Each structure stands twice: as structure tokens, then as C-alpha cells.
């Protein structure tokens, strides 16, 4: 009986470690997704600024 309890306890510990690892990986994936969204937004803003500056330059040369 004590062996079964020990095995069950070990199994529960293993499941807890796996759950903790899964939550850690999900957190990393979410962080990466947020980073990619921020980076894409910054790139788009940069492109828009370049277009605006180019238009201003073209108008100034007229």
C-alpha cells in the first residue's frame, strides 16, 4: 500500500513539473508573439514616416 502511495505521489510530482514546464513555454510563446506584434507595428510606423518625409522632400523641391 505504501508503495502505491509513493508511486502516486511520484506521478503527481511528475505531472506538476510537466504542467509547470508547459506554462513556462506558453509564457515564452506569448512573449514572443507580443514582441513580433510590437516589431511589426514599429516597422509600419517607420515606413509611414519615410513616406511622409519623402512627400515633404518632394514638395520642398517644387
ROTITOR-789611 format. One line per 4 residues: number of its first residue (from 1); their letters; for each residue x, y, z of C-alpha. Coordinates in steps of 0.1 Angstrom, whole numbers, plus 5000, padded with zeros to 4 digits. Last residue first. Example, Ala and Ser with C-alpha at 12.3 -4.5 7.8 and 13.67 -1.06 7.14 Angstrom:
2) SA) 5137/4989/5071; 5123/4955/5078;
// end
This chain:
62) XXXX) 5089/5721/4438; 5118/5707/4458; 5101/5713/4491; 5071/5693/4479;
58) XXXX) 5093/5663/4470; 5110/5665/4504; 5077/5666/4522; 5065/5636/4503;
54) XXXX) 5097/5617/4511; 5093/5626/4548; 5057/5613/4548; 5067/5581/4531;
50) XXXX) 5096/5575/4555; 5073/5582/4585; 5048/5556/4571; 5076/5531/4568;
46) XXXX) 5087/5537/4603; 5052/5533/4616; 5049/5500/4598; 5082/5488/4612;
42) XXXX) 5072/5498/4647; 5039/5480/4644; 5056/5448/4631; 5081/5450/4660;
38) XXXX) 5054/5454/4686; 5034/5424/4671; 5066/5403/4670; 5074/5411/4706;
34) XXXX) 5038/5402/4717; 5040/5369/4699; 5074/5362/4715; 5061/5370/4750;
30) XXXX) 5031/5347/4744; 5054/5319/4733; 5076/5324/4763; 5045/5323/4786;
26) XXXX) 5033/5292/4769; 5067/5275/4774; 5066/5283/4811; 5030/5270/4815;
22) XXXX) 5041/5238/4798; 5071/5235/4821; 5049/5240/4852; 5024/5214/4839;
18) XXXX) 5052/5189/4833; 5066/5195/4868; 5031/5190/4883; 5026/5158/4863;
14) XXXX) 5059/5144/4875; 5050/5153/4911; 5016/5136/4908; 5033/5105/4894;
10) XXXX) 5058/5105/4923; 5029/5108/4948; 5011/5080/4931; 5042/5058/4931;
6) XXXX) 5047/5066/4968; 5011/5058/4976; 5013/5025/4957; 5045/5016/4975;
2) XX) 5028/5024/5009; 5000/5000/5000;
// end
